[in-house]
């Protein structure tokens, strides 16, 4: 997916004209205005540097206070919501920019388009509205082969939202429409019509029926179909149609509760990890503050774990002990390279960090040349080692303090129906093993996976142990009803 979708965005940022390769000319300087949805779509795909290379001098949120820049074109990338349209009309009236390229993440309705047209006429800015485009990019691409439907308001289309006992029909319709719109956008961008398969009688079937209807309606009008002609991916997949399998989470509820053991899954489970960015609180060391002094503020650090991070790409699916070992190996190989550079410097009589002196003398020895040319690579390697040392250490602290390795092994045995070496009651009652949530997750996996539910007497015993451990029993009553 990452092959297409940055291309779709770059095309949009280039005023909806495909960017010309190897063009030596300077890009046109422009301002990018997005809402929170647009920000979430762009940030995992394009870095600030890439945006700058495309001529984006400023990127601002639509609803922030923005100053007028009358001689610069503005590219908008927003959802076609009522408040966004109002704010765009206000921008037109205030004559903020030289010209306006309006890009909507999802298709804009006729009535809202008319609102913009009226505002443009009223502000005498019709000629300044250069282009209006439906981009069909209402989904977030996180990896080469993974996308999610939304990040903002994600609780509105969550498992909980769909399975609430008090959900109304209109709420359910809204949720289904939101999911269908995102999937439709995805296939428009891919330029392919899927073959849809789903399980019957579930929410997945409702999505499938709605998506099928939307695709058919679009194909009926051949002249305006989004799957023919000059769409981004059109024709590239026409020889084989992708298979879209829609599955309802109720089919397998144990898996999301399971404590995991691979690097990426652990980072997602125990740290603050959203849209490929992990936020860490750096521990301020063990030194205690003097009596009466304010406690030191913890530093917050954020790291991007992206496709360009080779270590992450290689090890995100590895078991955690292997990751820790690999970080150590990377550190050792980095130190060896660093020592080699230092040794060559001292042979050449260059002390300190004077890079200019190194490059002047670099032709004296081929070895030094290669050492110097590998310096940027070396610095990048050091950055990645520091990043993964910090992230892996943060994960390790959770594993140790919550005994997550014990939970992982125990749950594996439950799910594979192996014999258990320790009673479940002992695990729940152990005050040193995990948080109340960890204990609840473990018991729910046991309850879901057991062929027959525990007897009422046993269940009462488990409930008492869970309550003593500080657990909220609401999830158990839900799962009991579900089962």
N, C-alpha and C positions, 0 to 999 in steps of 0.2 A: 504494500500500500504506500509505503514511504516514497516509492519511485514516482507515483502519480501526484500525491497530494501536496507536497511542496511545490510541484510544477503548477498545480491549480492556483496556489496562493501567489506564486511569483508572477504568474500571468495577470492575476488581479492587481498586484502592486505595480505592474507595468502598464496600468490603464487598460487592462484586458486585451493586450496585444502580446503574443508570445515573445518572451525575451530573446533578443538576437544573440547568438553565441559569438564569442570572440570580438564583440564590438568594442573598439578602443575608446569610443566617445564616453564622456561623463554621463551618468544617469541623470534623469530629470529630478531635481530636488523636490520632495513632496512631504506632506504631513499625513500620518495614518491616524484615523480616529476610529476607535473600536469600543464596543461595550464589553461587559464581563465575559459574555459568551465568545465573542470574537477573540478576546485575549487568551482564553483557554484553548482555542483552536490553533492560534498562531504560536503560542509560547513553546509547546513541545516540538514544533517543526522548524522554526527559524530563530536563530540566535540574534542578539542585538547587532552583532557584527554583520551578519548576513542581511539584516534589514538596512543597515547603513550602506552596504555595498549596492543595494537596490535603490538608493537615493532617499530612504526614509530618514529625515533629519530629526523628526519628533514623532513619538507615538503617544497618544493621549487618550484617556477614557472620555467617552461621549459626554457623560454627566459631570465631568470635572469643570472647574472654572478655566476657560481657555481664552487667551488673548487673540485679537485679530491679527492675522498675517496676510495682508491683502494681496501680496504678489506671489503666493505659493498655491499650487493645486492641492486639494485635500482628497484622500481616498478614504471613504467610510466603509467599515465592515461590521455590520450590526444585525441583530434580529429585528424583523419588522413588527415590533410591539408598539402599542399606542404611545407610551411615553418616549420611546426612541424617535418615533416619527415627529412628535411635537418638538423635541429638542432640535432635530435636523431642520425643521421649518423655522425655528427661532434663529439658528445659525444663518439660514438664507436671509432672513429679515435683517440680521445684524451685519451682513456683508463681511463675514469673517475671513473668507478665502477667495482666491482668484477664480478657481473653478471647482466643481464638486463632482466626484465620481462615486455614485451611491451603489454600494454592493450589499445585498441582503443575504444573510446566511441561509435562510429558507425563503421560499417563494412569497412575495408580497401580494396582498389582496388588491383587487381593483380599486376598492373604496379608499384604501390607504394611499395608493398611488395618486389618486385624484386629490387627496389632501396635500400631498407634496407639490403637485402641479399648481394648485390654488395658491399655496404659500409662495411658490416661485414667481407666479404672475403678480401677486400682491407686492412682493419685494423687488419687482422688476429685475429678476435674476434668472429668467428662463434660459438665456444664452449661456449662463455660467454653469448650469447643470449639464455637464458634458455627457455622462452616461449613467444609465440605471440598469443594474444587472442583478438577476437572481443567481447566486453562486452555487446553491445546493451543496453546502459544506457543513451541514449541521451534525457533525460528529467529530470526535477528537482522536487523531491518530497518535498512539503512544509508541508503537514499535513497528518494525517491518511487517509483522503479521498480527497486529492487534489494534483494535480501535474500541473506544467506549462511546456511549451515546450522549452522555452529558456529564458536566461537573457542577455547574451552577444549578441550584434547586434539585440536586440529584435525589434527594429524599422524596420528591414528588413522583418519581417513576421507580421507586425501590420495590423490593420484594414485599416490604411491610405495607407500602401504599396499596399494592394490588390485592393483598390478602387481608386487609382490614375488615373485620366483620361488619362495620357500619358504613362501608363505602357505598356511595350512591351510583346509580347508572350513569349520570352525567359526568361524575368524577372519573369513572372507569373509562368512559369514552375519551375524555381528555387525555388520560394516561396512554391509552392505545394510540390515539392520534399523534402524540408526541413521539412515541417509539417508531411508529410507521413513517413519520416524516423524516426522522433521522436515517432509517434504513433506506428509504427512497432516495434521499440525498446521496447516500453512500453508493448506491448502484448507478445513479446518474453520473457521479464522478468516475466510477469504474468503467462506465460506458457498456454495461452488460445487463441482460435480463436474466435473473436467476431462475432456477427450478426450485420451488419451495416445498419443503417437507416439514411436517409438525405432528406432534401428538394430539389426538383428538380430545375435545371436551375440556381444554385447558385455556389459560390466557394466551398461550403460544398460538393456539388455533385462531383466536380473535385477531391477533396481530397478522397472521398469515392471510386471513380472508381480506382484511382491510388493505394490506400491502398489494395483494394480487389485484384487487379492484383498482387501486391507484395506478398500478403499472399498466393495466389494460386500458384504462381511460386515456392515459398518456399516449399509448401506441395507436389508439383509434384515429387520432388526427395526425396523419403521416407528415403533413407539412410542418407542424409545430412539435413533433415528437422530440424528446430530449435524447433519444437513443439512436438518432440518425443524423447524418450531416456532421457539422463541425463541433461535436462535443469532444471533450478532452480525450476520453478513452475510446470513443466510438470506433468500432471496427477492429480494435486491437484484440478483443476477446470474442469476436463474432463466431469464430469457428468452434468454440466450446463454451457452453453456458455454465456459470458457476452454480454449485449446489448450495442453497441456503437452508440449513437445518435449524429450526426454532425449537428450543427445549424449555420446558417449564422447570423452574428451580425446585418445585415440590418433588420431582422425581428423585432428587438426590440432595437431601438436606444436610447429611452428615459432613460432606466434604468442606463446605465453607467454615464449619465449626472446628475442623481438625487443626491441631497445632502442627506446623510444618517444620521442615529441616533444611530446605534449600535457601540460598542466599536471598534471592529476590522476594520469595514468599515471606521469609522472616522479616525483611526490611518493611514490607507492606503490612505485616501483622503487628509488629511491636513498635515501629517508629512512626513518625508523622510524615507520610509519603503520599504526595498527590502530584499528578501530571508530571511524573518523572523527576520530581524534586523532593529531596528529603531534608527536613528541618531538624537540626539537632541543638540541644542545649549543651554547651560545653561545660564540663565540670570544672570548677575553679580550683581544683587541687585540694589537698588535705589540710593545708595550713589554716588554723583557726583564726578568726578575727579577734582583736583585743576586746576585752570585756566592755560592753556598752557601745561598741562600734556598730554601725549598720552592717547587716550581712551583705557580702559582695553580690552584685548582680551577675546572674549567669549570662554568658555571651551566647547569643543565638547565631548559629551558622547554617547556611543552606547550601546544598550540593546538588548539581544536576547529574542524574545518572542516565545518560543518553546513548544513542547508537554510536556516537563517535568515541565513546569510552571503551577502548578495546578490552580492558580488564573486566568491565561489567558485562560486555557482550559474551565474553568467554566463560565467565564464572557465575552468571546470575542463576543458572539452573543447577549449580553444583551443591552438594551437601556442605553445610557450614564448616566442618573441620578442614575440608579440602581448601576452602576459600582462605581460611586463616593461614594455612600452610603456604598457599600461593602468594599471599601478601608478603610473607616472610622471605620467600624465594626472590620475589621482585625487588625487595629491599636490598637483599644481598647482592644481586646482579647490578643494581644501581650503584651501590657503594663501590663495587669492583671497578665499574666504569669511571666513577668519580675519582677514585684513587689513581687510575691510569692517567687521567687528565692532569691531576696535581703533580704526578711523577714527571710527566713530560714537561710541565711548566718549569719545575725546578731544574731539570736537565738543561732547558733553554735559558735558565737564569731569569725567568720571569716569575716574580713573586707577586702576591696579592691578586687582585681580580681585574687587572687592566686588560680588558678585551681588545682594545685597540692595539696594544703591544703584541698580543698573541697573533692577531691577524696580519700584522706587518711581518712577523717572523715565520708565519705559517708555511711559507714555501720552502723553508729550510728542511723541513722533514715531512714526508708524506703522512707519517703516523700522526703528527700533530695536526695536520690539515684535517684528517678524518675525525680526530678528537674534537677539534673546534667546530667542524660542521655538524657534529652530532650534539653540540651543546643545547640547541633549542629542543631537540628530541629528549635530551637528558632532563631538561627542566620540566617538560610535559610529563615525563615518566615520574619525576619526583612529585609533581602535583597530584597525579593519580594515586600514587602510593600513599601520600598523606590523606587524601580523600577517603580511600578504602580502609586505611588504618583506623581513621576516626569512626567511620560508619560501622565497620566490623566490631570495633571495641564497644560501641553503643549497643549493638545487638548482643554481644557476649555478656554485657552487664545484665540484660534482661534474662538471658538464658540461665545465668548463674543464680540470680536472685529469685527466679520463678521456677527453677528446675524444669525448663521447657523440654530438655532432652528426654527427661523421664516421662513427661506427658506425651511427647511424640511417639516414643516406643510403646507405651501402654495403649494409646489409641490405635496404633498400627495393629497391635495384637487383637484388640476388640473388633476392628473392621475386617480383619482377615480370619476371624473366628479361631485364633490360636489360644492355647492355654495361658492363663494369666498367672504370673509368679507372685502377685501381691494382690490382696483383696481391694476392691474398689472403695470400700468403706475406709480402709487405712489411708488411701490416697486422698480422699476428701477430708479426712480428719487431721491429716498432717499439717500443722500450722506453718511449717517452713516451705511447703510446696505450693507456690503459685498464688494468684489473686483469687478472690471469690469468682470472678468471671472465668478464669482458667478452670476452676473446679466445676462450674456450671456447664461449660463447654464439654468437658470430659464426660459428665454424667449424661448429658443430652445425646452424645455419640453412642454411649452404652445403651441408652433407652431406645434410640432409633434403630440401632444395629441388631439388638437382641431379637431372636425369632419370636419369643413370647414375652410379653411385658412382665416385669417383676410382680410378685404377689403384693396385695395391699399392705400386708405386715412389713415386708421388705421395703416397700416404697416409703412407708411412714418412717422407717429407720433411716433411709437415705435422705428423706426430706429434713429430718431433724438434724442430721450431720451437716447438710447443706446450709441450713439456717444458722447453725452454730458457727459455720465458717463465714457467715456474713453474706450469703447469696440471696438474690432476689428470685423468688420462685415463680414469677410471672411467665418466664420462657418455658418452664416445665409444664405449667397448666396448658399453655398453647400447644406444645408438642404432643401432649397427652391427647388433647382434642383432635389434633391433626392426624395422629396415628389411628 
